[in-house]
Structure formats: structure tokens, C-alpha cells
């Protein structure tokens, strides 16, 4: 969140403890392989074994903004951000640059159903099975920015972004723009989640959350 604020809860979200990282804005959080990661402005990336004590790592992004980070049990950590940058790491300490093939801002990375999906500005949507080779897909968004990726209980991939646009895919390769009813004018979607048959989307531009090690961690 703004000012680098992160909060954690060890009792299912009833009681929260706030702390501040040395970062202007926290934009992404994830948990994997026993540690939390937090990323954001000025290329800053922090790791924590417990959600309470955080260490600054060298991300490889320089001063470029990191927008999102996720963890794959088979491929490790993946971080994405400005200027089409993608970095991968097996330990969250040493990071390796990968070639995305694009130069636009990448807003989100998600590991879902054995597939890495990265999306961002200008309707960009990339997929990878190894974190190294990235394939461009036609998202259906045109030039509209994609901000969020999720997957339904039935295995369909979902993408959401600016201008209230939503797109779905059965395999992560072929995407179809949806025309959902009842939304009205909500502006842009920034976060997307699916539980069972329920799909939730939010138009709040800043914030992130993750769960791991018995802790909930979030920023806003």
C-alpha cells in the first residue's frame, strides 16, 4: 500500500498488526516455499520468512517499478513490471532476467493450473510453461490494459482490466471477450478472484493480499 504499509493477521483476519517497509508503495504480495515476498516502487523487493521481519533483496529491476509477483511450486518466483521486464528466481534472492518480447508495463503475473500468465498495458497477455519462453496471446482487450488474472473452479482462465473489460479462456491460449450484465459503469477492474461459481472483481487500484504459513498478509 501507500507508504509501504503491510499488515498481517494470525487469527483469520480478526486482529491485524501493521508495519512499514522502506518503499513508497507496495504493489504486489505472494507466499511460496516458506517465505513472503513484497514488491513495488523503485524496483524494491522484500522477503520475509514469517510476514513480520522483512529483508530487502536486489531484484534486478533497478529503479523500475515492480507491479506483481507470484510463486510456482515447479518454477519458483516470477516478478513483472515496467518496460516489459520479467525476472525469475528459485530462492527470491538471486534474480534472472527473461525476455518477454514486449516493452509495455506488465501489471500482473499469476501461476494458475500449471500455466504462468502475465498481462498488462495495451491488452498484452503472455503465457509460459517454464518462465523462460513467453508466448503472446490475443486477449480480446485490444489496446485496453489488463490488470488481473484468475481461474474459475471449472478451470476457465479469467482476465479483467480497464473499461470494465473481462475475458475468458479454456486453455490460456484462446481468449474470448465477455459481455457481463449488471455491472453498469464501474471503470476499471484491478483485482479478480473466483471461489466456486462466484467471481469477484474490485475497482480499487491499490492493494494486495496473500496467505501462507498460517498468516494473512495485505497492503492497501
Buried (B, 14 or more C-beta within 10 A) or exposed (E): BEEBBBBBBBEEEEEEEEBEBEBBBBBBBBBBBEBBBBBBBBBBBBBBEBBBEBEEBEBBBEEBBBBBBBBBEEBBBBBBBBBBBBBBBEEBEEBEEBEBEBEBBBBBBBBBEEBBBBBBBBBBBBBBBEBEEBEEBEBBBEEBBBBBBBBBEEEBBBBBBBEBBBBBBEEBEEBEBEEEEEEEEEEBBBBBBBEEEEBEBBEEEBBBBBBBBEBBBBBE
